């Protein structure tokens, strides 16, 4: 049973971390089960609002794969993936833009504001935030899937300076031969590139796994801290494999842009953001 004294002690324990992050920017990639489960969704929204209330410049970059899949299925289309990335033809791109920039983005903004926060929903097209060219993997065409060429954080800085929480959907403006087209960007990659552009203190990728495990069958084998220069050896040994590879690559992108820390954490735990930021134990894997 908690008491007023024990609650006060928890706040005091969090004080050094609040002081550490106050005035700094933290970029959170919001996705996975935490976007689907109602209890987890509420916890994430509360965490983000609390982060903003204690002075952390919080940027929320979101995905929306399940919602996109649902609309595609309702329209009688089939989803197709190439090396984990959604093949995006012209019709699918319209669906992605409608779902991500419209419904999902505004639903998140609405949830934040219903809980007393202040947020502004934007997509990578707004203010020229994200500029991209079509991505091809080993020469294979992925349709309107982009890789980021440039991040112009001017509009993002303005939103943060105004005290609002920017909620960003990962659709970019095409450049070069793709000028005038919207391009679908992997949300993890968008979050990493944005974190680098705003010189964030930390990037947090929310996932549906505990973090990086030495043995994928043993949750107790979690690796809590990894140095940047250990990544390639972990890939070679197979410890970092399959779906974890792009997430780790996104973390290294952010670190190579000057960030000090990037975290892969389990968004299936309520209030995982607060546990990571404001406790000694943390949660998930930190790459530093």
VOVEX-278325 format. One record per residue (C-alpha): x, y, z; residue in three letters. Coordinates in pm, whole numbers, padded with zeros to 5 digits, always signed. Example, Ala and Ser with C-alpha at 12.3 -4.5 7.8 and 13.67 -1.06 7.14 Angstrom:
<vogus>
+01230-00450+00780ala;+01367-00106+00714ser;
</vogus>
This chain:
<vogus>
+00000+00000+00000unk;+00138+00337-00100unk;+00142+00624+00145unk;+00184+01001+00097unk;+00540+00960+00228unk;+00628+00684-00021unk;+00482+00886-00310unk;+00690+01187-00203unk;+01003+00970-00195unk;+00936+00851-00549unk;+00917+01211-00667unk;+01243+01296-00490unk;+01411+00997-00657unk;+01297+01130-00995unk;+01426+01483-00925unk;+01784+01436-01061unk;+01647+01296-01386unk;+01393+01576-01421unk;+01677+01824-01375unk;+01891+01636-01628unk;+01629+01642-01903unk;+01462+01976-01832unk;+01499+02202-02136unk;+01638+01913-02345unk;+01466+01748-02641unk;+01357+01384-02634unk;+01222+01220-02950unk;+00984+00927-02900unk;+00883+00690-03178unk;+00536+00570-03081unk;+00417+00245-03235unk;+00346-00122-03183unk;+00103-00258-02926unk;+00112+00070-02732unk;-00089+00226-03015unk;-00353-00050-03013unk;-00411-00147-02649unk;-00634+00112-02480unk;-00461+00090-02141unk;-00113+00124-02291unk;-00227+00407-02517unk;-00358+00602-02216unk;-00031+00541-02028unk;+00181+00669-02317unk;-00029+00983-02349unk;+00002+01049-01974unk;+00377+00993-01991unk;+00420+01237-02279unk;+00213+01504-02105unk;+00410+01464-01782unk;+00737+01489-01975unk;+00621+01818-02127unk;+00497+01946-01790unk;+00840+01905-01630unk;+01006+02098-01912unk;+01117+01825-02154unk;+01082+01930-02517unk;+00897+01619-02628unk;+00859+01515-02993unk;+00624+01226-03074unk;+00674+01049-03409unk;+00413+00783-03478unk;+00352+00487-03702unk;+00015+00338-03794unk;+00069+00008-03972unk;-00234-00178-03831unk;-00468+00109-03917unk;-00331+00124-04271unk;-00367-00254-04307unk;-00730-00230-04193unk;-00821+00030-04456unk;-00633-00153-04731unk;-00818-00473-04645unk;-01154-00293-04638unk;-01085-00166-04990unk;-01013-00517-05112unk;-00640-00468-05158unk;-00357-00679-05020unk;-00058-00549-04828unk;+00279-00643-04970unk;+00613-00604-04794unk;+00968-00599-04929unk;+01235-00660-04662unk;+00998-00533-04395unk;+00893-00219-04583unk;+00542-00172-04723unk;+00532-00168-05103unk;+00347+00156-05174unk;+00181+00205-05510unk;-00005+00528-05591unk;-00335+00412-05441unk;-00166+00278-05127unk;+00021+00608-05089unk;-00312+00790-05084unk;-00432+00553-04813unk;-00111+00599-04611unk;-00139+00976-04633unk;-00508+00973-04541unk;-00467+00736-04245unk;-00135+00858-04101unk;-00165+01232-04159unk;-00538+01235-04098unk;-00704+00990-03863unk;-00410+00850-03663unk;-00234+01182-03621unk;-00542+01373-03515unk;-00658+01094-03284unk;-00328+01119-03093unk;-00350+01498-03076unk;-00706+01469-02947unk;-00603+01219-02677unk;-00324+01447-02557unk;-00555+01746-02536unk;-00831+01547-02363unk;-00576+01468-02090unk;-00484+01835-02047unk;-00181+01855-02276unk;-00129+02084-02573unk;-00026+01927-02902unk;+00000+02012-03270unk;-00028+01744-03537unk;+00193+01779-03844unk;+00334+01550-04111unk;+00675+01554-04274unk;+00537+01754-04565unk;+00442+02050-04344unk;+00699+02329-04350unk;+00927+02108-04559unk;+01016+01909-04246unk;+01112+01590-04431unk;+01244+01575-04786unk;+01308+01237-04946unk;+01386+01040-05260unk;+01249+00701-05357unk;+01417+00411-05182unk;+01536+00114-05382unk;+01678-00196-05214unk;+01925-00387-05433unk;+01764-00219-05731unk;+01415-00331-05634unk;+01144-00069-05665unk;+00929-00014-05355unk;+00691+00233-05514unk;+00637+00555-05321unk;+00864+00458-05030unk;+01127+00717-04950unk;+01461+00756-04780unk;+01520+01089-04613unk;+01754+01332-04786unk;+01706+01634-04563unk;+01537+01741-04240unk;+01445+02107-04201unk;+01357+02144-03834unk;+01250+02510-03859unk;+00879+02437-03819unk;+00953+02182-03547unk;+01161+02429-03346unk;+00877+02681-03368unk;+00626+02428-03234unk;+00856+02328-02947unk;+00938+02690-02862unk;+00566+02760-02833unk;+00533+02492-02564unk;+00332+02250-02776unk;+00400+01877-02823unk;+00458+01810-03195unk;+00292+01488-03312unk;+00451+01386-03643unk;+00337+01139-03908unk;+00612+01001-04128unk;+00514+01117-04476unk;+00771+01322-04667unk;+00788+01559-04963unk;+00957+01406-05266unk;+01252+01586-05425unk;+01428+01551-05760unk;+01241+01312-05990unk;+00988+01261-05710unk;+00913+01631-05672unk;+00543+01688-05609unk;+00486+01336-05474unk;+00434+01234-05113unk;+00658+00949-05001unk;+00601+00692-04728unk;+00883+00691-04469unk;+00955+00424-04209unk;+00859+00585-03876unk;+01171+00458-03693unk;+01393+00613-03959unk;+01197+00939-03951unk;+01231+00958-03571unk;+01607+00897-03588unk;+01660+01162-03857unk;+01444+01414-03672unk;+01629+01344-03347unk;+01957+01421-03519unk;+01823+01740-03678unk;+01700+01885-03346unk;+02009+01760-03158unk;+01794+01567-02915unk;+01929+01444-02585unk;+01774+01102-02640unk;+01586+00895-02897unk;+01339+00635-02769unk;+01198+00365-02997unk;+00895+00192-02848unk;+00870-00173-02957unk;+00688-00497-02874unk;+00999-00674-02742unk;+01198-00630-02418unk;+01497-00485-02605unk;+01806-00658-02743unk;+01829-01013-02608unk;+02138-01237-02615unk;+01892-01524-02647unk;+01560-01436-02812unk;+01394-01718-02619unk;+01509-01585-02281unk;+01369-01247-02165unk;+01621-01254-01880unk;+01906-01224-02132unk;+01832-00857-02196unk;+02138-00648-02278unk;+02081-00323-02090unk;+02366-00114-02232unk;+02553-00140-02562unk;+02834+00078-02690unk;+02803+00211-03044unk;+03115+00023-03156unk;+02971-00314-03045unk;+02684-00308-03295unk;+02856-00473-03591unk;+02988-00763-03383unk;+02638-00820-03241unk;+02501-00835-03596unk;+02776-01073-03706unk;+02708-01305-03412unk;+02334-01305-03487unk;+02234-01149-03155unk;+02101-00851-03348unk;+01901-01002-03633unk;+01580-00988-03835unk;+01343-00710-03725unk;+01586-00576-03466unk;+01843-00480-03731unk;+01651-00178-03873unk;+01574-00053-03521unk;+01940-00073-03419unk;+02040+00092-03748unk;+01801+00379-03668unk;+01967+00421-03328unk;+02311+00436-03489unk;+02184+00697-03737unk;+02081+00914-03442unk;+02410+00859-03258unk;+02608+00940-03573unk;+02416+01270-03584unk;+02546+01361-03239unk;+02295+01212-02994unk;+02435+01073-02670unk;+02180+00798-02615unk;+01922+00595-02805unk;+01689+00348-02639unk;+01491+00048-02760unk;+01228-00020-02497unk;+00928-00243-02445unk;+00615-00037-02500unk;+00402-00322-02368unk;+00483-00209-02014unk;+00258+00072-01886unk;+00450+00397-01831unk;+00767+00257-01989unk;+00869+00611-02092unk;+00866+00733-01732unk;+01048+00422-01611unk;+01323+00482-01866unk;+01360+00854-01807unk;+01306+00894-01435unk;+01430+00578-01258unk;+01770+00426-01184unk;+01671+00093-01337unk;+01551+00217-01674unk;+01394-00029-01917unk;+01498-00194-02242unk;+01835-00150-02415unk;+02035+00173-02429unk;+02287+00230-02707unk;+02537+00497-02611unk;
</vogus>
